[in-house]
Amino acid sequence: MADRFLTHLPIGEPPVPFDGGMPGWEIFPFEGELRVKTLDPPVVPEPPRDGEDGPETCFICKDPLAQTIWSDEHWVLRHTAEPSAVPVVVLLCPREHYDFVELPAGLAAELVPLQQRIERAIHALGGVARVHIEKVGDGARHLHWWFIARPEGLTQLRGSCLVMWDDVLPKQPVEQWRTVLRELATHLAEGGGTVH
């Protein structure tokens, strides 16, 4: 059945020129001539993600409090190890090794209220217009939700290209980044949990 999603794609053929789409958006962070890569053939079965074989192979489970700025009984909020260009980039993970579809009902019921708390804590930092919340899931099996804050007034960074902008813009000074993470954890801990 998966082949039905592949038959229309030009796998292995020369790339087709852009005809609209994201590169034409005003928020796209690149300009000039771009070329679409040739689409590689599918790889099935897919290579395993980090932690696919269980907690013993999961980098999050191996050191559950690494890069953690806040935690409670069930959840940890982690930073990305290096400063971001945008105000905040953090990841919310359950303490236990679950993918999203396996998340027990009790933890699932906690998720949206906690996401709201995190977004409110990010806004409390000031200078943040929007917070993007994403679940990608291709790199690791251990559930992690991304929270990416867009600076107020930089409307060119709005939308789905914010992650690309964060990759290409200069990063915050390390001390500023650490201060922002401490402030975020402190705001979040006002509703419970522990600052790390």
Salt bridges, closest charged atoms under 4 A:
GLU26 OE2 - ARG158 NH2 3.36
GLU52 OE1 - ARG49 NE 2.85
GLU52 OE2 - ARG141 NE 3.71
GLU73 OE2 - HIS74 NE2 3.89
ASP99 OD2 - ARG49 NH2 2.99
GLU102 OE2 - ARG141 NH2 2.22
GLU110 OE2 - HIS74 ND1 3.00
GLU119 OE2 - HIS123 NE2 3.51
GLU175 OE2 - ARG178 NH1 3.08
GLU190 OE2 - HIS187 ND1 3.95
